[in-house]
């Protein structure tokens, strides 16, 4: 039974790896801090590797929409906490639309299941 959820578990792990990598991007100081840059690149590599496995089962458009959309939302949340980068109202509305789009893709797409 768990096997049917395996691609989605890998997708969640790919999103987590991408979010960690992206959250380290600013800390690389334009790649001057090479040790952090290498860790960041490692997380991106893991993310893309997992995503390449996921697209064997989940259509690439659906997988990428989830990966990029949810990743964007989580990065904004991390930026609020880590850098005190508070989004304005249009940004919040845009993020709400991204979340709504992710929900729509998962609930109503014929190819998502």
PDB file as gemmi writes it, atoms N, CA and C in Angstrom:
CRYST1    1.000    1.000    1.000  90.00  90.00  90.00 P 1                      
ATOM      1  N   UNK A   1       0.818  -1.198   0.000  1.00  0.00           N  
ATOM      2  CA  UNK A   1       0.000   0.000   0.000  1.00  0.00           C  
ATOM      3  C   UNK A   1       0.861   1.261   0.000  1.00  0.00           C  
ATOM      4  N   UNK A   2       1.944   1.255   0.722  1.00  0.00           N  
ATOM      5  CA  UNK A   2       2.830   2.415   0.782  1.00  0.00           C  
ATOM      6  C   UNK A   2       3.506   2.665  -0.565  1.00  0.00           C  
ATOM      7  N   UNK A   3       3.644   1.605  -1.366  1.00  0.00           N  
ATOM      8  CA  UNK A   3       4.342   1.717  -2.640  1.00  0.00           C  
ATOM      9  C   UNK A   3       3.692   2.734  -3.581  1.00  0.00           C  
ATOM     10  N   UNK A   4       2.377   2.868  -3.531  1.00  0.00           N  
ATOM     11  CA  UNK A   4       1.695   3.825  -4.402  1.00  0.00           C  
ATOM     12  C   UNK A   4       2.004   5.267  -4.019  1.00  0.00           C  
ATOM     13  N   UNK A   5       2.394   5.483  -2.775  1.00  0.00           N  
ATOM     14  CA  UNK A   5       2.740   6.830  -2.312  1.00  0.00           C  
ATOM     15  C   UNK A   5       4.224   7.137  -2.449  1.00  0.00           C  
ATOM     16  N   UNK A   6       5.008   6.160  -2.843  1.00  0.00           N  
ATOM     17  CA  UNK A   6       6.455   6.306  -2.954  1.00  0.00           C  
ATOM     18  C   UNK A   6       6.863   7.512  -3.805  1.00  0.00           C  
ATOM     19  N   UNK A   7       6.284   7.716  -4.999  1.00  0.00           N  
ATOM     20  CA  UNK A   7       6.676   8.900  -5.783  1.00  0.00           C  
ATOM     21  C   UNK A   7       6.380  10.214  -5.058  1.00  0.00           C  
ATOM     22  N   UNK A   8       5.287  10.258  -4.321  1.00  0.00           N  
ATOM     23  CA  UNK A   8       4.945  11.489  -3.590  1.00  0.00           C  
ATOM     24  C   UNK A   8       5.864  11.696  -2.387  1.00  0.00           C  
ATOM     25  N   UNK A   9       6.282  10.616  -1.768  1.00  0.00           N  
ATOM     26  CA  UNK A   9       7.257  10.724  -0.674  1.00  0.00           C  
ATOM     27  C   UNK A   9       8.575  11.264  -1.223  1.00  0.00           C  
ATOM     28  N   UNK A  10       8.999  10.738  -2.378  1.00  0.00           N  
ATOM     29  CA  UNK A  10      10.226  11.245  -3.002  1.00  0.00           C  
ATOM     30  C   UNK A  10      10.073  12.694  -3.430  1.00  0.00           C  
ATOM     31  N   UNK A  11       8.878  13.063  -3.894  1.00  0.00           N  
ATOM     32  CA  UNK A  11       8.635  14.455  -4.275  1.00  0.00           C  
ATOM     33  C   UNK A  11       8.735  15.380  -3.068  1.00  0.00           C  
ATOM     34  N   UNK A  12       8.193  14.958  -1.951  1.00  0.00           N  
ATOM     35  CA  UNK A  12       8.299  15.755  -0.722  1.00  0.00           C  
ATOM     36  C   UNK A  12       9.770  15.907  -0.329  1.00  0.00           C  
ATOM     37  N   UNK A  13      10.529  14.821  -0.421  1.00  0.00           N  
ATOM     38  CA  UNK A  13      11.958  14.897  -0.101  1.00  0.00           C  
ATOM     39  C   UNK A  13      12.695  15.807  -1.077  1.00  0.00           C  
ATOM     40  N   UNK A  14      12.314  15.770  -2.363  1.00  0.00           N  
ATOM     41  CA  UNK A  14      12.919  16.660  -3.355  1.00  0.00           C  
ATOM     42  C   UNK A  14      12.613  18.117  -3.033  1.00  0.00           C  
ATOM     43  N   UNK A  15      11.387  18.382  -2.617  1.00  0.00           N  
ATOM     44  CA  UNK A  15      11.002  19.750  -2.243  1.00  0.00           C  
ATOM     45  C   UNK A  15      11.793  20.206  -1.024  1.00  0.00           C  
ATOM     46  N   UNK A  16      11.920  19.337  -0.044  1.00  0.00           N  
ATOM     47  CA  UNK A  16      12.674  19.681   1.172  1.00  0.00           C  
ATOM     48  C   UNK A  16      14.133  19.986   0.824  1.00  0.00           C  
ATOM     49  N   UNK A  17      14.740  19.142  -0.016  1.00  0.00           N  
ATOM     50  CA  UNK A  17      16.137  19.360  -0.407  1.00  0.00           C  
ATOM     51  C   UNK A  17      16.289  20.675  -1.170  1.00  0.00           C  
ATOM     52  N   UNK A  18      15.334  20.973  -2.056  1.00  0.00           N  
ATOM     53  CA  UNK A  18      15.400  22.223  -2.814  1.00  0.00           C  
ATOM     54  C   UNK A  18      15.228  23.424  -1.897  1.00  0.00           C  
ATOM     55  N   UNK A  19      14.337  23.326  -0.950  1.00  0.00           N  
ATOM     56  CA  UNK A  19      14.106  24.436  -0.013  1.00  0.00           C  
ATOM     57  C   UNK A  19      15.336  24.675   0.857  1.00  0.00           C  
ATOM     58  N   UNK A  20      15.954  23.613   1.321  1.00  0.00           N  
ATOM     59  CA  UNK A  20      17.183  23.774   2.115  1.00  0.00           C  
ATOM     60  C   UNK A  20      18.275  24.420   1.260  1.00  0.00           C  
ATOM     61  N   UNK A  21      18.443  23.932   0.034  1.00  0.00           N  
ATOM     62  CA  UNK A  21      19.444  24.504  -0.854  1.00  0.00           C  
ATOM     63  C   UNK A  21      19.195  25.976  -1.119  1.00  0.00           C  
ATOM     64  N   UNK A  22      17.958  26.314  -1.421  1.00  0.00           N  
ATOM     65  CA  UNK A  22      17.628  27.713  -1.710  1.00  0.00           C  
ATOM     66  C   UNK A  22      17.775  28.588  -0.474  1.00  0.00           C  
ATOM     67  N   UNK A  23      17.447  28.047   0.684  1.00  0.00           N  
ATOM     68  CA  UNK A  23      17.581  28.845   1.905  1.00  0.00           C  
ATOM     69  C   UNK A  23      19.048  29.126   2.237  1.00  0.00           C  
ATOM     70  N   UNK A  24      19.956  28.361   1.674  1.00  0.00           N  
ATOM     71  CA  UNK A  24      21.387  28.600   1.883  1.00  0.00           C  
ATOM     72  C   UNK A  24      21.984  29.559   0.857  1.00  0.00           C  
ATOM     73  N   UNK A  25      21.229  29.846  -0.195  1.00  0.00           N  
ATOM     74  CA  UNK A  25      21.759  30.653  -1.298  1.00  0.00           C  
ATOM     75  C   UNK A  25      22.307  31.998  -0.841  1.00  0.00           C  
ATOM     76  N   UNK A  26      21.550  32.706  -0.041  1.00  0.00           N  
ATOM     77  CA  UNK A  26      21.991  34.023   0.440  1.00  0.00           C  
ATOM     78  C   UNK A  26      23.214  33.900   1.352  1.00  0.00           C  
ATOM     79  N   UNK A  27      23.296  32.802   2.088  1.00  0.00           N  
ATOM     80  CA  UNK A  27      24.410  32.590   3.017  1.00  0.00           C  
ATOM     81  C   UNK A  27      25.733  32.318   2.302  1.00  0.00           C  
ATOM     82  N   UNK A  28      25.700  31.983   1.007  1.00  0.00           N  
ATOM     83  CA  UNK A  28      26.949  31.739   0.276  1.00  0.00           C  
ATOM     84  C   UNK A  28      27.717  33.030   0.011  1.00  0.00           C  
ATOM     85  N   UNK A  29      27.067  34.183   0.219  1.00  0.00           N  
ATOM     86  CA  UNK A  29      27.702  35.490  -0.013  1.00  0.00           C  
ATOM     87  C   UNK A  29      28.287  35.537  -1.424  1.00  0.00           C  
ATOM     88  N   UNK A  30      27.415  35.308  -2.393  1.00  0.00           N  
ATOM     89  CA  UNK A  30      27.785  35.294  -3.812  1.00  0.00           C  
ATOM     90  C   UNK A  30      28.901  34.281  -4.091  1.00  0.00           C  
ATOM     91  N   UNK A  31      28.800  33.137  -3.461  1.00  0.00           N  
ATOM     92  CA  UNK A  31      29.731  32.009  -3.604  1.00  0.00           C  
ATOM     93  C   UNK A  31      31.123  32.308  -3.042  1.00  0.00           C  
ATOM     94  N   UNK A  32      31.241  33.344  -2.223  1.00  0.00           N  
ATOM     95  CA  UNK A  32      32.512  33.618  -1.551  1.00  0.00           C  
ATOM     96  C   UNK A  32      32.740  32.641  -0.403  1.00  0.00           C  
ATOM     97  N   UNK A  33      31.647  32.170   0.184  1.00  0.00           N  
ATOM     98  CA  UNK A  33      31.747  31.162   1.256  1.00  0.00           C  
ATOM     99  C   UNK A  33      31.548  29.802   0.596  1.00  0.00           C  
ATOM    100  N   UNK A  34      32.630  29.251   0.068  1.00  0.00           N  
ATOM    101  CA  UNK A  34      32.568  28.054  -0.766  1.00  0.00           C  
ATOM    102  C   UNK A  34      32.057  26.829  -0.028  1.00  0.00           C  
ATOM    103  N   UNK A  35      32.305  26.755   1.299  1.00  0.00           N  
ATOM    104  CA  UNK A  35      31.831  25.585   2.046  1.00  0.00           C  
ATOM    105  C   UNK A  35      30.301  25.550   2.078  1.00  0.00           C  
ATOM    106  N   UNK A  36      29.682  26.701   2.277  1.00  0.00           N  
ATOM    107  CA  UNK A  36      28.216  26.766   2.259  1.00  0.00           C  
ATOM    108  C   UNK A  36      27.711  26.563   0.838  1.00  0.00           C  
ATOM    109  N   UNK A  37      28.431  27.111  -0.137  1.00  0.00           N  
ATOM    110  CA  UNK A  37      28.039  26.947  -1.538  1.00  0.00           C  
ATOM    111  C   UNK A  37      28.055  25.472  -1.937  1.00  0.00           C  
ATOM    112  N   UNK A  38      29.022  24.728  -1.473  1.00  0.00           N  
ATOM    113  CA  UNK A  38      29.088  23.299  -1.797  1.00  0.00           C  
ATOM    114  C   UNK A  38      27.922  22.534  -1.161  1.00  0.00           C  
ATOM    115  N   UNK A  39      27.574  22.884   0.057  1.00  0.00           N  
ATOM    116  CA  UNK A  39      26.423  22.254   0.713  1.00  0.00           C  
ATOM    117  C   UNK A  39      25.142  22.584  -0.056  1.00  0.00           C  
ATOM    118  N   UNK A  40      25.012  23.850  -0.447  1.00  0.00           N  
ATOM    119  CA  UNK A  40      23.846  24.273  -1.217  1.00  0.00           C  
ATOM    120  C   UNK A  40      23.746  23.486  -2.523  1.00  0.00           C  
ATOM    121  N   UNK A  41      24.846  23.374  -3.249  1.00  0.00           N  
ATOM    122  CA  UNK A  41      24.860  22.633  -4.505  1.00  0.00           C  
ATOM    123  C   UNK A  41      24.505  21.167  -4.267  1.00  0.00           C  
ATOM    124  N   UNK A  42      24.989  20.612  -3.159  1.00  0.00           N  
ATOM    125  CA  UNK A  42      24.654  19.228  -2.815  1.00  0.00           C  
ATOM    126  C   UNK A  42      23.162  19.026  -2.620  1.00  0.00           C  
ATOM    127  N   UNK A  43      22.527  19.958  -1.920  1.00  0.00           N  
ATOM    128  CA  UNK A  43      21.074  19.845  -1.725  1.00  0.00           C  
ATOM    129  C   UNK A  43      20.325  19.989  -3.046  1.00  0.00           C  
ATOM    130  N   UNK A  44      20.783  20.894  -3.919  1.00  0.00           N  
ATOM    131  CA  UNK A  44      20.161  21.010  -5.238  1.00  0.00           C  
ATOM    132  C   UNK A  44      20.329  19.715  -6.030  1.00  0.00           C  
ATOM    133  N   UNK A  45      21.514  19.127  -5.969  1.00  0.00           N  
ATOM    134  CA  UNK A  45      21.760  17.875  -6.694  1.00  0.00           C  
ATOM    135  C   UNK A  45      20.832  16.767  -6.200  1.00  0.00           C  
ATOM    136  N   UNK A  46      20.690  16.645  -4.898  1.00  0.00           N  
ATOM    137  CA  UNK A  46      19.778  15.642  -4.329  1.00  0.00           C  
ATOM    138  C   UNK A  46      18.352  15.920  -4.787  1.00  0.00           C  
ATOM    139  N   UNK A  47      17.960  17.175  -4.763  1.00  0.00           N  
ATOM    140  CA  UNK A  47      16.608  17.536  -5.163  1.00  0.00           C  
ATOM    141  C   UNK A  47      16.335  17.143  -6.612  1.00  0.00           C  
ATOM    142  N   UNK A  48      17.249  17.500  -7.513  1.00  0.00           N  
ATOM    143  CA  UNK A  48      17.045  17.177  -8.926  1.00  0.00           C  
ATOM    144  C   UNK A  48      17.116  15.671  -9.177  1.00  0.00           C  
ATOM    145  N   UNK A  49      17.974  14.975  -8.451  1.00  0.00           N  
ATOM    146  CA  UNK A  49      18.030  13.519  -8.595  1.00  0.00           C  
ATOM    147  C   UNK A  49      16.690  12.893  -8.200  1.00  0.00           C  
ATOM    148  N   UNK A  50      16.166  13.298  -7.041  1.00  0.00           N  
ATOM    149  CA  UNK A  50      14.873  12.766  -6.606  1.00  0.00           C  
ATOM    150  C   UNK A  50      13.760  13.139  -7.574  1.00  0.00           C  
ATOM    151  N   UNK A  51      13.790  14.365  -8.067  1.00  0.00           N  
ATOM    152  CA  UNK A  51      12.784  14.801  -9.030  1.00  0.00           C  
ATOM    153  C   UNK A  51      12.867  13.978 -10.309  1.00  0.00           C  
ATOM    154  N   UNK A  52      14.073  13.592 -10.715  1.00  0.00           N  
ATOM    155  CA  UNK A  52      14.223  12.771 -11.918  1.00  0.00           C  
ATOM    156  C   UNK A  52      13.623  11.378 -11.734  1.00  0.00           C  
ATOM    157  N   UNK A  53      13.612  10.889 -10.518  1.00  0.00           N  
ATOM    158  CA  UNK A  53      12.960   9.601 -10.230  1.00  0.00           C  
ATOM    159  C   UNK A  53      11.448   9.780 -10.236  1.00  0.00           C  
ATOM    160  N   UNK A  54      10.987  10.875  -9.636  1.00  0.00           N  
ATOM    161  CA  UNK A  54       9.552  11.148  -9.510  1.00  0.00           C  
ATOM    162  C   UNK A  54       8.875  11.232 -10.872  1.00  0.00           C  
ATOM    163  N   UNK A  55       9.535  11.872 -11.841  1.00  0.00           N  
ATOM    164  CA  UNK A  55       8.886  12.084 -13.140  1.00  0.00           C  
ATOM    165  C   UNK A  55       8.748  10.812 -13.961  1.00  0.00           C  
ATOM    166  N   UNK A  56       9.284   9.715 -13.479  1.00  0.00           N  
ATOM    167  CA  UNK A  56       9.019   8.422 -14.120  1.00  0.00           C  
ATOM    168  C   UNK A  56       7.580   7.983 -13.867  1.00  0.00           C  
ATOM    169  N   UNK A  57       7.006   8.437 -12.762  1.00  0.00           N  
ATOM    170  CA  UNK A  57       5.662   8.025 -12.358  1.00  0.00           C  
ATOM    171  C   UNK A  57       4.652   9.161 -12.451  1.00  0.00           C  
ATOM    172  N   UNK A  58       5.017  10.310 -11.919  1.00  0.00           N  
ATOM    173  CA  UNK A  58       4.131  11.477 -11.916  1.00  0.00           C  
ATOM    174  C   UNK A  58       4.465  12.296 -13.159  1.00  0.00           C  
ATOM    175  N   UNK A  59       3.476  12.743 -13.920  1.00  0.00           N  
ATOM    176  CA  UNK A  59       3.772  13.558 -15.104  1.00  0.00           C  
ATOM    177  C   UNK A  59       4.646  14.759 -14.754  1.00  0.00           C  
ATOM    178  N   UNK A  60       5.576  15.062 -15.646  1.00  0.00           N  
ATOM    179  CA  UNK A  60       6.580  16.091 -15.358  1.00  0.00           C  
ATOM    180  C   UNK A  60       5.942  17.448 -15.058  1.00  0.00           C  
ATOM    181  N   UNK A  61       4.888  17.805 -15.748  1.00  0.00           N  
ATOM    182  CA  UNK A  61       4.232  19.089 -15.499  1.00  0.00           C  
ATOM    183  C   UNK A  61       3.640  19.170 -14.110  1.00  0.00           C  
ATOM    184  N   UNK A  62       3.038  18.079 -13.676  1.00  0.00           N  
ATOM    185  CA  UNK A  62       2.434  18.024 -12.340  1.00  0.00           C  
ATOM    186  C   UNK A  62       3.535  18.046 -11.277  1.00  0.00           C  
ATOM    187  N   UNK A  63       4.543  17.206 -11.460  1.00  0.00           N  
ATOM    188  CA  UNK A  63       5.638  17.130 -10.481  1.00  0.00           C  
ATOM    189  C   UNK A  63       6.339  18.473 -10.349  1.00  0.00           C  
ATOM    190  N   UNK A  64       6.617  19.115 -11.489  1.00  0.00           N  
ATOM    191  CA  UNK A  64       7.325  20.389 -11.438  1.00  0.00           C  
ATOM    192  C   UNK A  64       6.456  21.485 -10.830  1.00  0.00           C  
ATOM    193  N   UNK A  65       5.165  21.466 -11.132  1.00  0.00           N  
ATOM    194  CA  UNK A  65       4.263  22.461 -10.541  1.00  0.00           C  
ATOM    195  C   UNK A  65       4.257  22.341  -9.024  1.00  0.00           C  
ATOM    196  N   UNK A  66       4.193  21.127  -8.526  1.00  0.00           N  
ATOM    197  CA  UNK A  66       4.211  20.914  -7.077  1.00  0.00           C  
ATOM    198  C   UNK A  66       5.563  21.307  -6.492  1.00  0.00           C  
ATOM    199  N   UNK A  67       6.630  20.869  -7.125  1.00  0.00           N  
ATOM    200  CA  UNK A  67       7.989  21.128  -6.643  1.00  0.00           C  
ATOM    201  C   UNK A  67       8.271  22.623  -6.577  1.00  0.00           C  
ATOM    202  N   UNK A  68       7.994  23.317  -7.653  1.00  0.00           N  
ATOM    203  CA  UNK A  68       8.311  24.742  -7.677  1.00  0.00           C  
ATOM    204  C   UNK A  68       7.323  25.566  -6.852  1.00  0.00           C  
ATOM    205  N   UNK A  69       6.040  25.231  -6.919  1.00  0.00           N  
ATOM    206  CA  UNK A  69       5.027  26.000  -6.190  1.00  0.00           C  
ATOM    207  C   UNK A  69       5.181  25.885  -4.688  1.00  0.00           C  
ATOM    208  N   UNK A  70       5.269  24.657  -4.210  1.00  0.00           N  
ATOM    209  CA  UNK A  70       5.413  24.465  -2.758  1.00  0.00           C  
ATOM    210  C   UNK A  70       6.772  24.961  -2.281  1.00  0.00           C  
ATOM    211  N   UNK A  71       7.797  24.759  -3.105  1.00  0.00           N  
ATOM    212  CA  UNK A  71       9.116  25.273  -2.749  1.00  0.00           C  
ATOM    213  C   UNK A  71       9.113  26.781  -2.584  1.00  0.00           C  
ATOM    214  N   UNK A  72       8.424  27.473  -3.476  1.00  0.00           N  
ATOM    215  CA  UNK A  72       8.333  28.929  -3.400  1.00  0.00           C  
ATOM    216  C   UNK A  72       7.663  29.373  -2.106  1.00  0.00           C  
ATOM    217  N   UNK A  73       6.573  28.738  -1.769  1.00  0.00           N  
ATOM    218  CA  UNK A  73       5.846  29.098  -0.544  1.00  0.00           C  
ATOM    219  C   UNK A  73       6.727  28.867   0.683  1.00  0.00           C  
ATOM    220  N   UNK A  74       7.391  27.724   0.734  1.00  0.00           N  
ATOM    221  CA  UNK A  74       8.231  27.430   1.897  1.00  0.00           C  
ATOM    222  C   UNK A  74       9.425  28.381   1.991  1.00  0.00           C  
ATOM    223  N   UNK A  75       9.993  28.767   0.848  1.00  0.00           N  
ATOM    224  CA  UNK A  75      11.118  29.709   0.864  1.00  0.00           C  
ATOM    225  C   UNK A  75      10.675  31.067   1.406  1.00  0.00           C  
ATOM    226  N   UNK A  76       9.494  31.511   1.021  1.00  0.00           N  
ATOM    227  CA  UNK A  76       8.990  32.782   1.550  1.00  0.00           C  
ATOM    228  C   UNK A  76       8.835  32.690   3.069  1.00  0.00           C  
ATOM    229  N   UNK A  77       8.319  31.568   3.549  1.00  0.00           N  
ATOM    230  CA  UNK A  77       8.164  31.396   5.001  1.00  0.00           C  
ATOM    231  C   UNK A  77       9.518  31.393   5.707  1.00  0.00           C  
ATOM    232  N   UNK A  78      10.498  30.741   5.109  1.00  0.00           N  
ATOM    233  CA  UNK A  78      11.839  30.731   5.704  1.00  0.00           C  
ATOM    234  C   UNK A  78      12.446  32.132   5.682  1.00  0.00           C  
ATOM    235  N   UNK A  79      12.244  32.864   4.583  1.00  0.00           N  
ATOM    236  CA  UNK A  79      12.782  34.229   4.484  1.00  0.00           C  
ATOM    237  C   UNK A  79      12.150  35.150   5.521  1.00  0.00           C  
ATOM    238  N   UNK A  80      10.885  34.927   5.828  1.00  0.00           N  
ATOM    239  CA  UNK A  80      10.237  35.721   6.884  1.00  0.00           C  
ATOM    240  C   UNK A  80      10.944  35.463   8.211  1.00  0.00           C  
ATOM    241  N   UNK A  81      11.181  34.206   8.514  1.00  0.00           N  
ATOM    242  CA  UNK A  81      11.788  33.838   9.791  1.00  0.00           C  
ATOM    243  C   UNK A  81      13.287  34.183   9.843  1.00  0.00           C  
ATOM    244  N   UNK A  82      14.021  33.792   8.787  1.00  0.00           N  
ATOM    245  CA  UNK A  82      15.477  33.891   8.814  1.00  0.00           C  
ATOM    246  C   UNK A  82      15.998  35.299   8.536  1.00  0.00           C  
ATOM    247  N   UNK A  83      15.349  36.000   7.605  1.00  0.00           N  
ATOM    248  CA  UNK A  83      15.856  37.311   7.187  1.00  0.00           C  
ATOM    249  C   UNK A  83      14.892  38.459   7.483  1.00  0.00           C  
ATOM    250  N   UNK A  84      13.795  38.159   8.130  1.00  0.00           N  
ATOM    251  CA  UNK A  84      12.770  39.162   8.429  1.00  0.00           C  
ATOM    252  C   UNK A  84      12.306  39.880   7.149  1.00  0.00           C  
ATOM    253  N   UNK A  85      12.220  39.135   6.052  1.00  0.00           N  
ATOM    254  CA  UNK A  85      11.735  39.660   4.776  1.00  0.00           C  
ATOM    255  C   UNK A  85      10.221  39.456   4.735  1.00  0.00           C  
ATOM    256  N   UNK A  86       9.509  40.479   5.147  1.00  0.00           N  
ATOM    257  CA  UNK A  86       8.055  40.389   5.267  1.00  0.00           C  
ATOM    258  C   UNK A  86       7.418  40.695   3.898  1.00  0.00           C  
ATOM    259  N   UNK A  87       6.624  39.758   3.367  1.00  0.00           N  
ATOM    260  CA  UNK A  87       5.996  40.003   2.061  1.00  0.00           C  
ATOM    261  C   UNK A  87       4.878  41.025   2.166  1.00  0.00           C  
ATOM    262  N   UNK A  88       4.670  41.772   1.082  1.00  0.00           N  
ATOM    263  CA  UNK A  88       3.567  42.738   1.046  1.00  0.00           C  
ATOM    264  C   UNK A  88       2.282  42.016   0.611  1.00  0.00           C  
ATOM    265  N   UNK A  89       1.190  42.753   0.583  1.00  0.00           N  
ATOM    266  CA  UNK A  89      -0.114  42.158   0.279  1.00  0.00           C  
ATOM    267  C   UNK A  89      -0.158  41.484  -1.096  1.00  0.00           C  
ATOM    268  N   UNK A  90       0.341  42.123  -2.170  1.00  0.00           N  
ATOM    269  CA  UNK A  90       0.316  41.433  -3.468  1.00  0.00           C  
ATOM    270  C   UNK A  90       1.101  40.113  -3.459  1.00  0.00           C  
ATOM    271  N   UNK A  91       2.209  40.092  -2.731  1.00  0.00           N  
ATOM    272  CA  UNK A  91       2.986  38.856  -2.629  1.00  0.00           C  
ATOM    273  C   UNK A  91       2.198  37.782  -1.905  1.00  0.00           C  
ATOM    274  N   UNK A  92       1.546  38.141  -0.827  1.00  0.00           N  
ATOM    275  CA  UNK A  92       0.732  37.187  -0.077  1.00  0.00           C  
ATOM    276  C   UNK A  92      -0.403  36.651  -0.948  1.00  0.00           C  
ATOM    277  N   UNK A  93      -1.048  37.539  -1.701  1.00  0.00           N  
ATOM    278  CA  UNK A  93      -2.120  37.099  -2.595  1.00  0.00           C  
ATOM    279  C   UNK A  93      -1.580  36.167  -3.677  1.00  0.00           C  
ATOM    280  N   UNK A  94      -0.426  36.491  -4.221  1.00  0.00           N  
ATOM    281  CA  UNK A  94       0.202  35.622  -5.215  1.00  0.00           C  
ATOM    282  C   UNK A  94       0.526  34.252  -4.657  1.00  0.00           C  
ATOM    283  N   UNK A  95       1.040  34.218  -3.431  1.00  0.00           N  
ATOM    284  CA  UNK A  95       1.341  32.936  -2.787  1.00  0.00           C  
ATOM    285  C   UNK A  95       0.063  32.138  -2.538  1.00  0.00           C  
ATOM    286  N   UNK A  96      -1.003  32.827  -2.170  1.00  0.00           N  
ATOM    287  CA  UNK A  96      -2.282  32.141  -1.982  1.00  0.00           C  
ATOM    288  C   UNK A  96      -2.755  31.520  -3.294  1.00  0.00           C  
ATOM    289  N   UNK A  97      -2.514  32.214  -4.400  1.00  0.00           N  
ATOM    290  CA  UNK A  97      -2.886  31.658  -5.702  1.00  0.00           C  
ATOM    291  C   UNK A  97      -2.030  30.437  -6.050  1.00  0.00           C  
ATOM    292  N   UNK A  98      -0.755  30.479  -5.679  1.00  0.00           N  
ATOM    293  CA  UNK A  98       0.106  29.320  -5.908  1.00  0.00           C  
ATOM    294  C   UNK A  98      -0.419  28.124  -5.132  1.00  0.00           C  
ATOM    295  N   UNK A  99      -0.736  28.324  -3.865  1.00  0.00           N  
ATOM    296  CA  UNK A  99      -1.274  27.226  -3.047  1.00  0.00           C  
ATOM    297  C   UNK A  99      -2.583  26.728  -3.644  1.00  0.00           C  
ATOM    298  N   UNK A 100      -3.453  27.658  -4.058  1.00  0.00           N  
ATOM    299  CA  UNK A 100      -4.699  27.265  -4.697  1.00  0.00           C  
ATOM    300  C   UNK A 100      -4.456  26.468  -5.964  1.00  0.00           C  
ATOM    301  N   UNK A 101      -3.469  26.871  -6.740  1.00  0.00           N  
ATOM    302  CA  UNK A 101      -3.123  26.135  -7.956  1.00  0.00           C  
ATOM    303  C   UNK A 101      -2.620  24.737  -7.662  1.00  0.00           C  
ATOM    304  N   UNK A 102      -1.803  24.596  -6.637  1.00  0.00           N  
ATOM    305  CA  UNK A 102      -1.310  23.269  -6.246  1.00  0.00           C  
ATOM    306  C   UNK A 102      -2.472  22.374  -5.834  1.00  0.00           C  
ATOM    307  N   UNK A 103      -3.401  22.924  -5.076  1.00  0.00           N  
ATOM    308  CA  UNK A 103      -4.585  22.157  -4.658  1.00  0.00           C  
ATOM    309  C   UNK A 103      -5.400  21.751  -5.882  1.00  0.00           C  
ATOM    310  N   UNK A 104      -5.629  22.688  -6.789  1.00  0.00           N  
ATOM    311  CA  UNK A 104      -6.408  22.390  -8.003  1.00  0.00           C  
ATOM    312  C   UNK A 104      -5.747  21.301  -8.834  1.00  0.00           C  
ATOM    313  N   UNK A 105      -4.435  21.401  -9.009  1.00  0.00           N  
ATOM    314  CA  UNK A 105      -3.709  20.403  -9.796  1.00  0.00           C  
ATOM    315  C   UNK A 105      -3.878  19.019  -9.181  1.00  0.00           C  
ATOM    316  N   UNK A 106      -3.784  18.942  -7.872  1.00  0.00           N  
ATOM    317  CA  UNK A 106      -3.874  17.633  -7.211  1.00  0.00           C  
ATOM    318  C   UNK A 106      -5.285  17.085  -7.160  1.00  0.00           C  
ATOM    319  N   UNK A 107      -6.263  17.938  -6.983  1.00  0.00           N  
ATOM    320  CA  UNK A 107      -7.632  17.452  -6.841  1.00  0.00           C  
ATOM    321  C   UNK A 107      -8.324  17.192  -8.164  1.00  0.00           C  
ATOM    322  N   UNK A 108      -8.017  17.996  -9.175  1.00  0.00           N  
ATOM    323  CA  UNK A 108      -8.829  17.950 -10.381  1.00  0.00           C  
ATOM    324  C   UNK A 108      -8.107  17.545 -11.663  1.00  0.00           C  
ATOM    325  N   UNK A 109      -6.814  17.344 -11.605  1.00  0.00           N  
ATOM    326  CA  UNK A 109      -6.087  16.953 -12.817  1.00  0.00           C  
ATOM    327  C   UNK A 109      -6.260  15.460 -13.063  1.00  0.00           C  
ATOM    328  N   UNK A 110      -6.579  15.091 -14.288  1.00  0.00           N  
ATOM    329  CA  UNK A 110      -6.702  13.680 -14.647  1.00  0.00           C  
ATOM    330  C   UNK A 110      -5.337  12.989 -14.607  1.00  0.00           C  
ATOM    331  N   UNK A 111      -4.276  13.726 -14.850  1.00  0.00           N  
ATOM    332  CA  UNK A 111      -2.948  13.125 -14.906  1.00  0.00           C  
ATOM    333  C   UNK A 111      -2.270  13.063 -13.546  1.00  0.00           C  
ATOM    334  N   UNK A 112      -2.829  13.702 -12.538  1.00  0.00           N  
ATOM    335  CA  UNK A 112      -2.164  13.736 -11.221  1.00  0.00           C  
ATOM    336  C   UNK A 112      -2.326  12.440 -10.460  1.00  0.00           C  
ATOM    337  N   UNK A 113      -3.269  11.611 -10.829  1.00  0.00           N  
ATOM    338  CA  UNK A 113      -3.533  10.401 -10.043  1.00  0.00           C  
ATOM    339  C   UNK A 113      -2.989   9.184 -10.684  1.00  0.00           C  
TER     340      UNK A 113                                                      
END                                                                             
